[in-house]
Amino acid sequence: MPKVETLTKFEWEIMKLVWKKGNATVRDVHEALPPSQSRAYTTIQTYMERLVEKKYLTKEKIGLVNFYSSRVKEKDTLKKETNHFVKNAFDGSFSRMAAFLFDTQNFNEQDLEEIKRLIKQKEADND
């Protein structure tokens, strides 16, 4: 089975910025990162090159500048990463994950109403 290339926390931050912007240079990412995520320019460049190697980003050189854009949709990446997590942490059982969340999280009334609405919507979609 092929190895799933998951994203590190910092790679997620880069991908979020690229998805939001459409395409980005290293400088764009460097300037857009909040101070708590700040890294050296060359560190960001290294991470973005790794994302090219992992096939999350593409790179196009225009003049002297590399422009990076996403090869994958955000929703597809979220689905893949979620499936990977559920497979490893809950033996692939989404119901076990949901039970764990309900046992360990303090959902407020709004959260519970939204969850109920989503369940009803999913049930209607499956009919």
VOKOL-260331 format. One record per residue (C-alpha): residue in three letters; x, y, z; residue number from 1. Coordinates in nm, 2 decimals. Example, Ala and Ser with C-alpha at 12.3 -4.5 7.8 and 13.67 -1.06 7.14 Angstrom:
<rs>
+------+--------+--------+--------+-----+
| rest |      u |      v |      w |  nr |
+------+--------+--------+--------+-----+
|  Ala |   1.23 |  -0.45 |   0.78 |   1 |
|  Ser |   1.37 |  -0.11 |   0.71 |   2 |
+------+--------+--------+--------+-----+
</rs>
This chain:
<rs>
+------+--------+--------+--------+-----+
| rest |      u |      v |      w |  nr |
+------+--------+--------+--------+-----+
|  Met |   0.00 |   0.00 |   0.00 |   1 |
|  Pro |   0.15 |   0.34 |  -0.09 |   2 |
|  Lys |   0.26 |   0.57 |   0.19 |   3 |
|  Val |   0.02 |   0.85 |   0.26 |   4 |
|  Glu |   0.21 |   1.18 |   0.26 |   5 |
|  Thr |   0.05 |   1.37 |   0.55 |   6 |
|  Leu |   0.10 |   1.74 |   0.62 |   7 |
|  Thr |   0.29 |   1.88 |   0.92 |   8 |
|  Lys |   0.13 |   2.17 |   1.11 |   9 |
|  Phe |   0.34 |   2.42 |   0.93 |  10 |
|  Glu |   0.28 |   2.27 |   0.59 |  11 |
|  Trp |  -0.10 |   2.31 |   0.67 |  12 |
|  Glu |  -0.04 |   2.68 |   0.73 |  13 |
|  Ile |   0.14 |   2.72 |   0.40 |  14 |
|  Met |  -0.13 |   2.53 |   0.21 |  15 |
|  Lys |  -0.41 |   2.74 |   0.37 |  16 |
|  Leu |  -0.23 |   3.05 |   0.24 |  17 |
|  Val |  -0.18 |   2.91 |  -0.11 |  18 |
|  Trp |  -0.54 |   2.79 |  -0.13 |  19 |
|  Lys |  -0.66 |   3.13 |  -0.02 |  20 |
|  Lys |  -0.44 |   3.32 |  -0.26 |  21 |
|  Gly |  -0.46 |   3.09 |  -0.56 |  22 |
|  Asn |  -0.08 |   3.10 |  -0.62 |  23 |
|  Ala |   0.19 |   3.24 |  -0.40 |  24 |
|  Thr |   0.56 |   3.31 |  -0.39 |  25 |
|  Val |   0.78 |   3.23 |  -0.09 |  26 |
|  Arg |   0.78 |   3.61 |  -0.01 |  27 |
|  Asp |   0.39 |   3.61 |  -0.02 |  28 |
|  Val |   0.38 |   3.33 |   0.23 |  29 |
|  His |   0.66 |   3.48 |   0.45 |  30 |
|  Glu |   0.47 |   3.81 |   0.47 |  31 |
|  Ala |   0.13 |   3.66 |   0.53 |  32 |
|  Leu |   0.22 |   3.43 |   0.82 |  33 |
|  Pro |   0.12 |   3.56 |   1.16 |  34 |
|  Pro |   0.40 |   3.64 |   1.40 |  35 |
|  Ser |   0.34 |   3.31 |   1.59 |  36 |
|  Gln |   0.41 |   3.11 |   1.27 |  37 |
|  Ser |   0.70 |   3.32 |   1.15 |  38 |
|  Arg |   1.00 |   3.14 |   1.00 |  39 |
|  Ala |   1.30 |   3.24 |   0.81 |  40 |
|  Tyr |   1.25 |   3.30 |   0.44 |  41 |
|  Thr |   1.48 |   3.01 |   0.35 |  42 |
|  Thr |   1.29 |   2.78 |   0.59 |  43 |
|  Ile |   0.96 |   2.86 |   0.42 |  44 |
|  Gln |   1.13 |   2.80 |   0.08 |  45 |
|  Thr |   1.25 |   2.46 |   0.20 |  46 |
|  Tyr |   0.90 |   2.37 |   0.32 |  47 |
|  Met |   0.74 |   2.48 |  -0.01 |  48 |
|  Glu |   0.99 |   2.27 |  -0.20 |  49 |
|  Arg |   0.89 |   1.97 |   0.01 |  50 |
|  Leu |   0.53 |   2.04 |  -0.07 |  51 |
|  Val |   0.62 |   2.02 |  -0.44 |  52 |
|  Glu |   0.80 |   1.69 |  -0.37 |  53 |
|  Lys |   0.49 |   1.56 |  -0.19 |  54 |
|  Lys |   0.28 |   1.67 |  -0.49 |  55 |
|  Tyr |   0.07 |   1.92 |  -0.30 |  56 |
|  Leu |   0.21 |   2.22 |  -0.49 |  57 |
|  Thr |   0.34 |   2.29 |  -0.83 |  58 |
|  Lys |   0.61 |   2.54 |  -0.91 |  59 |
|  Glu |   0.64 |   2.77 |  -1.21 |  60 |
|  Lys |   0.94 |   3.00 |  -1.26 |  61 |
|  Ile |   0.85 |   3.33 |  -1.42 |  62 |
|  Gly |   1.16 |   3.54 |  -1.46 |  63 |
|  Leu |   1.36 |   3.50 |  -1.14 |  64 |
|  Val |   1.06 |   3.42 |  -0.92 |  65 |
|  Asn |   0.90 |   3.09 |  -0.84 |  66 |
|  Phe |   0.52 |   3.09 |  -0.82 |  67 |
|  Tyr |   0.36 |   2.80 |  -0.63 |  68 |
|  Ser |   0.00 |   2.68 |  -0.67 |  69 |
|  Ser |  -0.19 |   2.40 |  -0.53 |  70 |
|  Arg |  -0.21 |   2.06 |  -0.71 |  71 |
|  Val |  -0.48 |   1.94 |  -0.47 |  72 |
|  Lys |  -0.82 |   2.09 |  -0.36 |  73 |
|  Glu |  -0.85 |   2.18 |   0.00 |  74 |
|  Lys |  -1.16 |   1.96 |   0.05 |  75 |
|  Asp |  -0.98 |   1.66 |  -0.10 |  76 |
|  Thr |  -0.68 |   1.72 |   0.13 |  77 |
|  Leu |  -0.91 |   1.75 |   0.43 |  78 |
|  Lys |  -1.08 |   1.43 |   0.34 |  79 |
|  Lys |  -0.76 |   1.24 |   0.29 |  80 |
|  Glu |  -0.60 |   1.36 |   0.61 |  81 |
|  Thr |  -0.92 |   1.29 |   0.81 |  82 |
|  Asn |  -0.95 |   0.94 |   0.67 |  83 |
|  His |  -0.58 |   0.88 |   0.75 |  84 |
|  Phe |  -0.63 |   1.00 |   1.11 |  85 |
|  Val |  -0.95 |   0.79 |   1.16 |  86 |
|  Lys |  -0.78 |   0.48 |   1.02 |  87 |
|  Asn |  -0.49 |   0.52 |   1.26 |  88 |
|  Ala |  -0.67 |   0.64 |   1.57 |  89 |
|  Phe |  -1.00 |   0.47 |   1.55 |  90 |
|  Asp |  -0.94 |   0.17 |   1.33 |  91 |
|  Gly |  -1.13 |   0.34 |   1.05 |  92 |
|  Ser |  -1.45 |   0.38 |   1.25 |  93 |
|  Phe |  -1.61 |   0.73 |   1.21 |  94 |
|  Ser |  -1.87 |   0.63 |   1.47 |  95 |
|  Arg |  -1.60 |   0.55 |   1.72 |  96 |
|  Met |  -1.45 |   0.89 |   1.65 |  97 |
|  Ala |  -1.78 |   1.06 |   1.69 |  98 |
|  Ala |  -1.85 |   0.88 |   2.02 |  99 |
|  Phe |  -1.50 |   0.98 |   2.14 | 100 |
|  Leu |  -1.57 |   1.35 |   2.06 | 101 |
|  Phe |  -1.91 |   1.34 |   2.23 | 102 |
|  Asp |  -1.75 |   1.19 |   2.54 | 103 |
|  Thr |  -1.45 |   1.43 |   2.56 | 104 |
|  Gln |  -1.57 |   1.76 |   2.42 | 105 |
|  Asn |  -1.80 |   2.02 |   2.57 | 106 |
|  Phe |  -2.04 |   2.10 |   2.29 | 107 |
|  Asn |  -2.25 |   2.41 |   2.33 | 108 |
|  Glu |  -2.62 |   2.43 |   2.23 | 109 |
|  Gln |  -2.53 |   2.58 |   1.89 | 110 |
|  Asp |  -2.28 |   2.30 |   1.82 | 111 |
|  Leu |  -2.54 |   2.04 |   1.91 | 112 |
|  Glu |  -2.81 |   2.20 |   1.69 | 113 |
|  Glu |  -2.57 |   2.22 |   1.40 | 114 |
|  Ile |  -2.47 |   1.85 |   1.44 | 115 |
|  Lys |  -2.84 |   1.75 |   1.45 | 116 |
|  Arg |  -2.90 |   1.96 |   1.14 | 117 |
|  Leu |  -2.61 |   1.79 |   0.96 | 118 |
|  Ile |  -2.73 |   1.44 |   1.05 | 119 |
|  Lys |  -3.08 |   1.52 |   0.93 | 120 |
|  Gln |  -2.94 |   1.66 |   0.60 | 121 |
|  Lys |  -2.72 |   1.35 |   0.55 | 122 |
|  Glu |  -3.02 |   1.12 |   0.62 | 123 |
|  Ala |  -3.23 |   1.30 |   0.37 | 124 |
|  Asp |  -2.95 |   1.28 |   0.11 | 125 |
|  Asn |  -2.93 |   0.91 |   0.16 | 126 |
|  Asp |  -3.30 |   0.85 |   0.11 | 127 |
+------+--------+--------+--------+-----+
</rs>
